[in-house]
Amino acid sequence: MDSDSENVDKERVNGQSSSVVREVPGDALLLEMAGLDSFTPPRHAEGIVGWTMFDTPSAQDDTVVALLPKDKIGKVPNRGLVRIESEGDGRTYLGIVQAGPFAEPDGLRGDAPLVVTVQVRSGQMLLPQFHGRIHIELMGQKSGKAMTPPRFRPLPSSPVFLLDADETRDLLRCDGDMALGLASGHDDLEVGIPSGRKSVMPRHTGVLGTTGAGKSTTVSRMIQQAQKAGMAVVLLDVEGEYTEMGRHADNPEMVELLAERGIGAEGVSDTTLYHLVGTETTNLRHPDRREFSPPFSRLSPYMVCEILDLTDAQQTRYWQAYENCKALLRELGIYPQRVMGRVEESHERLLDRLDEFSEGYPNMTLAALLDVVSAFLHAVERQEGNPRLYSAEFRDCADRVMQRVKRSKADSAVSWRALRARLFRLMRLNVFDSLEGGARRIDYDNLVRPGSVSIMDLSDMEAPDLRNLVIADIIRGVEQGQEKAFDAAARSGAELPRTMVVVEEAHEFLSAERVRRMPNLFQTVSRIAKRGRKRWLGLVFVTQHPQHLPDELLGLLNNYVLHRINDANTISRLRRSIGGIDAGLWERVTSLAPGQAIVSFTHLSRAMLVTVDPTQCRLRLAEE
């Protein structure tokens, strides 16, 4: 006899029964309302977290609403991936939680006066029953193991299942040996970048975000992971923030965050610190510190004219001096050199391939060009005798220089004097062609060595034009070194070298205004970027002012890491330039926490919200 029968028997006393009102089971009411005689569990009942809802007049294409029981609200994360088994047609859909979960009272609006009054007056004592609501963006429809664009919509009351970490990883294709961080809403779903896929890293990357949003952490994380993956890294550091990357992080807050992730503090190994001759570095204690001086001959004359902001008249005089300097170098046997009275054939072959949009005339120093300009000014002003020349090439042959200059028609002493002043200011910085005090040329073969990290500390350069000249020269040198190493490896069948160049404060190097004023500078970078994709050379542009980046540069990028951006106009412009990021993520850009980022790489099936792992190495500005 069951308990209910026993209770009924106890109520029968002396042949009389008491009238007892019992609660009708809730399931019976639901079945009665639905017109069902019995309850049949839906397909795959185990693991259901909710059911799809009817569409309303405000419904949108490719988006469905699902309701969750109260006990499932805390199990469905925002941006979580779900599977919908459409009841009635047997179709299976995959989607992502675009909004929610939101908690709503059963049968009432969340802002109904009754709900508000009860909540305020009684707290949780009279809290009504409630459920959850999520908005799901349909990603596709499963067809076997493949996923196709959704042609239909899930039917109402279809069960919704939350994908586990392995299913999510397979769907988003977020695996990679360069670990970046954890996907938002997951405790064990790591997002990585596959360093060995040519369709990813050489496609160029933009790391964008406002000050304090976490860009430096992302950059240092990418550098450290790239090195561990066997890539060479060249970092153009204009703030001196990364010069202490060789040391482990010692900021207590950073160390605590690392411990929470189970990651140990660790410095980047095999780093070399470079700084320009005559400038200081922010890390004088670095064990491998090298002073360098770039040769002026590596700079394209077109780029020099642009960066020095020469007027049309001054450019005309610059080219006149440049061509005469070339002729003098040839006449004097400086380049091409003469061996036993004969011109060196290898030099002639190099001159046949010379592209002056990319580099200048070999062995032409800034001092030699300045001497030729001084000679022209001397001739135009009709001064007596010969001018005093200072370059090693021409100081002992002033007569020869003046003979060459006088054969060229020249006028306008004002333009010549202005040009000489600009070149003299550049010369006085003593940056180019200086091998004094231990300074040396950069060995670009060493920069592209697998596993090396080369930090170019440009923080002590106050002249932005000069710094841009140096940056352009270094990028060009790395591209030449990478091409040489790539071709050698391809011929020998060895593993192909991979190199990543990081350009910090990219808006100062290639701003929209600068690109309009200096098209040759951008064309040089664009040419390197396009050639680099075929030679495993990837560029990473980092900036806290993405609003200053030109559309031409955004057109070169395929991968993005977007930290918090506050300017609405900038976000609107980026939305027009960057595809593959859904509206829900764009709405979050202004409210991302430090360290959070929207990650969009070519290997991902869709953009993801990621919490970037803390940096293991020491960042100078972050630690101070």
RAPE-V595911 format. One record per residue. N is the residue number from 1. OMEGA is omega as a letter, one per 40 degrees, with the letter a starting at -180 (* if undefined). Layout:
BEGIN
N:OMEGA, N:OMEGA
END
This chain:
BEGIN
1:a, 2:a, 3:a, 4:i, 5:i, 6:i, 7:i, 8:a, 9:a, 10:a, 11:i, 12:a, 13:i, 14:i, 15:i, 16:i, 17:i, 18:i, 19:a, 20:i, 21:a, 22:i, 23:i, 24:i, 25:a, 26:i, 27:a, 28:i, 29:a, 30:i, 31:i, 32:a, 33:a, 34:a, 35:a, 36:i, 37:a, 38:a, 39:i, 40:a, 41:i, 42:i, 43:i, 44:a, 45:a, 46:i, 47:i, 48:i, 49:a, 50:a, 51:i, 52:a, 53:i, 54:i, 55:i, 56:i, 57:i, 58:a, 59:a, 60:i, 61:i, 62:i, 63:i, 64:i, 65:i, 66:i, 67:a, 68:i, 69:a, 70:a, 71:i, 72:a, 73:a, 74:a, 75:a, 76:a, 77:i, 78:a, 79:i, 80:i, 81:a, 82:i, 83:a, 84:i, 85:a, 86:a, 87:i, 88:a, 89:i, 90:a, 91:i, 92:a, 93:i, 94:a, 95:i, 96:a, 97:a, 98:i, 99:a, 100:e, 101:i, 102:i, 103:a, 104:i, 105:i, 106:i, 107:a, 108:i, 109:a, 110:a, 111:i, 112:a, 113:a, 114:a, 115:a, 116:a, 117:i, 118:a, 119:a, 120:a, 121:a, 122:a, 123:a, 124:a, 125:a, 126:a, 127:a, 128:i, 129:a, 130:a, 131:i, 132:i, 133:i, 134:i, 135:a, 136:i, 137:a, 138:i, 139:a, 140:i, 141:a, 142:i, 143:a, 144:i, 145:a, 146:i, 147:a, 148:i, 149:a, 150:i, 151:a, 152:i, 153:i, 154:i, 155:i, 156:i, 157:i, 158:a, 159:a, 160:a, 161:i, 162:i, 163:i, 164:a, 165:a, 166:i, 167:i, 168:i, 169:i, 170:a, 171:a, 172:a, 173:a, 174:i, 175:i, 176:a, 177:i, 178:a, 179:a, 180:a, 181:a, 182:i, 183:a, 184:a, 185:a, 186:i, 187:a, 188:i, 189:a, 190:i, 191:a, 192:i, 193:i, 194:a, 195:a, 196:i, 197:a, 198:a, 199:a, 200:a, 201:i, 202:a, 203:i, 204:a, 205:i, 206:i, 207:a, 208:i, 209:a, 210:i, 211:i, 212:a, 213:i, 214:a, 215:a, 216:i, 217:i, 218:a, 219:a, 220:i, 221:i, 222:a, 223:a, 224:i, 225:i, 226:i, 227:i, 228:i, 229:i, 230:i, 231:i, 232:a, 233:i, 234:a, 235:i, 236:a, 237:a, 238:i, 239:a, 240:a, 241:a, 242:a, 243:i, 244:a, 245:i, 246:i, 247:i, 248:i, 249:i, 250:i, 251:a, 252:a, 253:a, 254:i, 255:i, 256:i, 257:i, 258:a, 259:i, 260:i, 261:a, 262:a, 263:i, 264:i, 265:a, 266:i, 267:i, 268:a, 269:i, 270:i, 271:i, 272:a, 273:i, 274:i, 275:a, 276:i, 277:i, 278:i, 279:i, 280:i, 281:a, 282:i, 283:a, 284:a, 285:a, 286:a, 287:a, 288:a, 289:a, 290:i, 291:a, 292:i, 293:a, 294:i, 295:a, 296:a, 297:i, 298:a, 299:i, 300:i, 301:i, 302:a, 303:i, 304:i, 305:a, 306:a, 307:i, 308:i, 309:a, 310:i, 311:a, 312:a, 313:i, 314:i, 315:i, 316:i, 317:i, 318:a, 319:i, 320:i, 321:a, 322:a, 323:i, 324:i, 325:i, 326:a, 327:i, 328:i, 329:i, 330:a, 331:a, 332:i, 333:i, 334:i, 335:e, 336:a, 337:i, 338:i, 339:a, 340:i, 341:a, 342:a, 343:i, 344:a, 345:a, 346:i, 347:i, 348:i, 349:i, 350:i, 351:i, 352:a, 353:a, 354:i, 355:a, 356:i, 357:a, 358:a, 359:a, 360:a, 361:a, 362:i, 363:i, 364:i, 365:i, 366:i, 367:i, 368:i, 369:i, 370:i, 371:i, 372:i, 373:i, 374:i, 375:i, 376:i, 377:i, 378:a, 379:a, 380:i, 381:i, 382:i, 383:a, 384:i, 385:i, 386:i, 387:i, 388:a, 389:a, 390:a, 391:i, 392:a, 393:a, 394:a, 395:a, 396:a, 397:a, 398:i, 399:a, 400:a, 401:a, 402:i, 403:i, 404:a, 405:a, 406:i, 407:i, 408:i, 409:a, 410:i, 411:i, 412:i, 413:a, 414:a, 415:i, 416:a, 417:i, 418:i, 419:a, 420:i, 421:a, 422:i, 423:a, 424:i, 425:i, 426:a, 427:a, 428:i, 429:i, 430:a, 431:a, 432:i, 433:a, 434:i, 435:a, 436:i, 437:i, 438:i, 439:a, 440:i, 441:i, 442:i, 443:a, 444:i, 445:i, 446:a, 447:a, 448:i, 449:a, 450:i, 451:i, 452:i, 453:a, 454:a, 455:i, 456:a, 457:a, 458:a, 459:a, 460:i, 461:a, 462:a, 463:a, 464:i, 465:i, 466:i, 467:i, 468:i, 469:a, 470:i, 471:i, 472:i, 473:a, 474:i, 475:i, 476:i, 477:i, 478:i, 479:i, 480:i, 481:i, 482:i, 483:i, 484:a, 485:a, 486:a, 487:i, 488:i, 489:i, 490:i, 491:a, 492:a, 493:i, 494:i, 495:a, 496:i, 497:a, 498:a, 499:i, 500:i, 501:a, 502:a, 503:i, 504:a, 505:a, 506:a, 507:i, 508:a, 509:a, 510:i, 511:i, 512:i, 513:a, 514:i, 515:i, 516:a, 517:a, 518:a, 519:a, 520:i, 521:i, 522:i, 523:i, 524:i, 525:i, 526:i, 527:i, 528:a, 529:a, 530:i, 531:a, 532:i, 533:a, 534:a, 535:i, 536:i, 537:a, 538:i, 539:i, 540:a, 541:a, 542:i, 543:i, 544:i, 545:a, 546:i, 547:a, 548:a, 549:a, 550:i, 551:a, 552:i, 553:i, 554:i, 555:i, 556:a, 557:i, 558:a, 559:a, 560:i, 561:a, 562:i, 563:a, 564:i, 565:a, 566:a, 567:a, 568:i, 569:i, 570:i, 571:i, 572:i, 573:i, 574:i, 575:i, 576:a, 577:a, 578:i, 579:i, 580:i, 581:a, 582:a, 583:a, 584:i, 585:i, 586:i, 587:a, 588:a, 589:a, 590:a, 591:i, 592:i, 593:i, 594:a, 595:i, 596:a, 597:i, 598:a, 599:i, 600:i, 601:a, 602:a, 603:a, 604:i, 605:i, 606:i, 607:a, 608:i, 609:a, 610:i, 611:a, 612:i, 613:i, 614:i, 615:i, 616:a, 617:a, 618:i, 619:a, 620:a, 621:a, 622:a, 623:a, 624:*
END
